[in-house]
Amino acid sequence: MHKFSDFFDPHLKQLPLSHRSAVEHALDHLQAIYGSNPDPEDHGFVAYVERGDTPVSVSCAIGRDLSSALEGVFLDGDCLVGVVLWGNSGAGVTLVCPREKDYAPQVAAILREHLCGEGRP
């Protein structure tokens, strides 16, 4: 998993364009709330799920149990996007997981389960 909190991270340019777009949308929202330099520890971050990530590795990285902490999931282009809040202040994590065959399958399955409550692909 890679954590993003600003547009200057060189890893952002290495993402496929369809995935980068979803990460950039999430960064736009984060910066609209907290300004151009949000503190990942206090304000949250955008987490790009990588192919080998598991629910355990994602849960450790976001500080919450992925299977029970998701507030909601939606689609952004070719990606599933999940939201995990850390408390009442709105700070938390936006997860971006590509919708590709065999891509972080256990993580994607959890996100799909929360997509409109239907478990849609």
N, C-alpha and C positions, 0 to 999 in steps of 0.2 A: 504494500500500500504506500502511496505517496501522498503526503500532506501538502496542500497549497493554501497560502493565505494572501498571496499577491500575484500580480501578473508578471513579475520580473523573474520568477523561478525558471531557470533554463530548461527544466524537465518539461515544462508546459509545451514548449515548441516541439518536443519529441513525440508528443501524443498524436495519434491519427486525427485528422481534422474533425471527423464526426464526433470523436470523444472529447477533443479539445473544446469544441463548442459547448458541450454540456458543462464542462469544468468552468469555462469562462462565464457562462450564465450564472452558475452558482457563486463564483467570485464576485460578479456584479452585485448580486443580492447581499452578500456578506459585507462588501465595501459600502453599499448604500446605507447600511445600518451603522457600521462602525468606523467608516472613513477609509482612506487609502492604505492605512498601515495597521490592520487589526492585529491584536495580540492573540496568537493561536491558543495560548493557555487560558486566557480570560474570555475571549470572544468566540472562539471556535475556529474551524477551518473547513476546507473542502478536501475530502479524502477520495482519491482515485484508487479504486480497487484494481489490483493487478491479478493476472491470470492465476497465480499460485496461492492467492489469499484464501483463508478459511474463516469460518465464523469465529473461531478462537482468536486468530491473529487480528481480525478486524475488531473484535470486542476489546482486546488488549490495547489496540491503537486508539480507539475512540473513548475508552474509559467507561463503557457501558456494555451490557449484554445485548448484542445485536438482535437476538431473537425476541427479546421482550421490550426493547427500548425504542423501536421504530415508531415514530409519530405518524408517518405516512410515506407513500411511495408514488411517484409519477414517472411518466416517460418524457425524455428530452432527446429527440432524435433517435439515435441508435443506442441510447443508454437508459438504464433504470436509475432513478435518482431517489434516494431515501433520506429522510430527515430524522435526526436524533437530537433531542433537546437535553441539555444538562440540568435544567431547572426551570424556574419561572421567568427568568430574565430574557429568554430568547437565545442565549448563547448555546452553541452545540456544533454538530457536525452535519455537513451535507455529504452523503456518499454518492459517488458516481461509479456505476458498474456497467461496463459494456454488455450489450445483449448479443453475445456471440456464442456459438455452440462450444460447449466444454470450457467456457471462460468462468473461472471461479464458481464452479457449479453449485456448491453448497450455499455460498453467499447469494448468488443470483436466485436460488430457489426461495430463500427467506424473503428477499425483496419482492419476488413475484407473488408470494403468498399475501403480501400486504398491498399489492397493486389493486386498488378498487375492491379489495376483499375477495377477489375472484381467483387468484392464483394464475392469472393470465400469462402467456409466454412473452 
